Every structure is written in structure tokens, then in C-alpha cells.
Amino acid sequence: MLSAIRLKRIRFKEQKKLSEGNLCLYRNITEYIQSSNLTLREKEEVLQQIMDMMLQAQIEDKCIDLFIGKDYEVFCKSIIDEYNNSKSRSYKIISYTQKYLMLIILIVAIMGFSNILNGDSVNFTITMDQFIETNALCILIIFILKLKRQGTVSVLPAYVPEYIPGHKRINSRININDKSIIGPIAILMIIMFCVKFIIEKLFGLNTMNYNINLYDNIYCIVTILAVVGLMEIYKRTCDNK
């Protein structure tokens, strides 16, 4: 974390040395890299390497296209893929599991507070139906983020990137009709309804209305948070190798 902050400060200082055209390109590259699934430190390392490359090309009065090419998205994606391919399968599984557990805790907490505010529950509780839907929602969020980072689907960024002559503009539209999104969502919905149906058949029709008291299950929440912490330690250990 500290090394990432240090690299970020250096980046902000050095990017002032870039020419107007190179600075415009670098901002778009930064936007692309920041939206990737790389860790904070990896993002800063990549951006620092690109910064050094651009400054060197500028000093030598060379065209930056010789290093980056005409499409900076392709250039950035190749770097991101190189980092991701260097990670083991166990690292990726742990990373996705960690995101899933964190989303579960966050969304369950939001639902619990929402139920209290709406008067649906006096205690800090959620229904079994909400818990199953939360699991499906977490899987869906992780899946969409994975597609976005792979470039299969793109989401409208916080600002429209500046146009760079000779380079392609980022496609900022979402294609909701894409089969890569609709198919998995349909499968996930079918699985969710099947799970609900099986549980109702096994335990009764009112099972979905059963209230799960989050206070009574605080030990489960603490255990999940501890597991998330251990996963983070594992990931940082791998990143520092």
C-alpha cells in the first residue's frame, strides 16, 4: 500500500513533464489501467513503467506510437494479460472467493438495515429469500466485472476520455443484448429459482420467509471477515514474490 502511494505521488509529479498530446494519451491509458483487475500496486507499477517509456520517447523526440502502437487499448490489455497470466489458478480462485465473501457481507448488511428502515423487521434480520437472492447478485456482479475487465463488455466511465489523433476512442457503451451476458444471467436465474423450489419442497412453503437474525450469527460474520483477511495476506505474499 505504501509503495503504491509513493509511486502515485511520483506519477502525478512526473506526468507534468509530458507534452499536451502525450499527457492526453497517458490520461486515457491511466483510465484503462485503473479499471483493470490488477492490484493497486500493480497498477501503479504499470503506469510508472509507461510514464518512463513516454518520457524517454519524448526526450529522444521519437513518436510514441513506436512503443504503444495505434491502439493504446491493445497495448494496455497486453500488459494486463501478462500480469494476470503470471498469477496461479489458486491465486485467482482465492481472489474471486474473497470478492464474493466481501460482497455477501456488504449486501446482507445493507438489506438488514433496509428491512429495519422499511419497517419489515424490528431486529437486524433478512429473510431466507433475500439471502438466496444476495448470493445470486454477488455472483452476477463478479461475473460482470470479470467480463468488463476482459474487454467483453464495457461500462460508461466517469468521464468520456479525450480524443487522441491517430488512436481509437474507448467504446463506452454497454451491449445488453450480448449473448455473453444474457446467457449466464438466464442460467443464474434458473439456478436461483430451482434452489428456492427445492428448499420449499424440503422444508415447507414458508421457508423463504424465515428470518435470519444477523446478531445471532455474528460469529459467522466475524469468521468470514477473518477468512477474507487471511486471503488478503496470501495475495500480498504472492504479490511480493
C-alpha positions, 0 to 999 in steps of 0.5 A: 500500500505504501509503495503504491502511494509513493509511486502515485505521488511520483506519477502525478509529479512526473506526468507534468513533464509530458507534452499536451498530446502525450499527457492526453494519451497517458490520461486515457491509458491511466483510465484503462489501467485503473479499471483493470483487475490488477492490484493497486500496486500493480497498477501503479507499477504499470503506469510508472513503467509507461510514464518512463517509456513516454518520457524517454520517447519524448526526450529522444523526440521519437513518436510514441506510437513506436512503443504503444502502437495505434491502439493504446487499448491493445497495448494496455490489455497486453500488459494486463494479460501478462500480469494476470497470466503470471498469477496461479489458478489458486491465486485467482480462485482465492481472489474471486472467493474473497470478492464474493465473501466481501460482497455477501457481507456488504449486501446482507448488511445493507438489506438488514438495515433496509428491512429495519428502515422499511419497517419489515423487521424490528431486529437486524434480520433478512429473510431466507429469500433475500439471502438466496437472492444476495448470493445470486447478485454477488455472483452476477456482479463478479461475473460482470466485472470479470467480463468488463475487465476482459474487454467483453463488455464495457461500462460508461466511465466517469468521464468520456476520455479525450480524443487522441489523433491517430488512436481509437476512442474507448467504446463506452457503451454497454451491449445488453443484448450480448449473448455473453451476458444474457446467457449466464444471467438466464442460467443464474436465474434458473439456478436461483429459482430451482434452489428456492423450489427445492428448499420449499419442497424440503422444508415447507412453503414458508421457508423463504420467509424465515428470518435470519437474525444477523446478531445471532450469527455474528460469529459467522460474520466475524469468521468470514471477515477473518477468512477474507483477511487471511486471503488478503495476506496470501495475495500480498505474499504472492504479490511480493514474490 
